[in-house]
C-alpha cells in the first residue's frame, strides 16, 4: 500500500506499507507542527490488497 500525502496540492511525502507488513516506513524530521494554519492536506491511497482494514492517523 502506498499513501501519497499532499499539502496545498503538491506532493509532501509518501509512506509505503509492504505486502507482508503492518506499518509504514518512518520519515525522520517530518513535523506536522510546521504546517501553516489553513493548509490543505489530502491523502491518496494506492492499495493493491484485495481487502484490508486501513486507518490513516496523523499525529
C-alpha positions, 0 to 999 in steps of 0.5 A: 500500500502506498499513501501519497500525502499532499499539502496545498496540492503538491506532493509532501511525502509518501509512506509505503506499507509492504505486502507482508507488513503492518506499518509504514516506513518512518520519515525522520524530521517530518513535523506536522507542527510546521504546517501553516494554519489553513493548509490543505492536506489530502491523502491518496491511497494506492492499495493493491490488497484485495481487502484490508482494514486501513486507518490513516492517523496523523499525529 
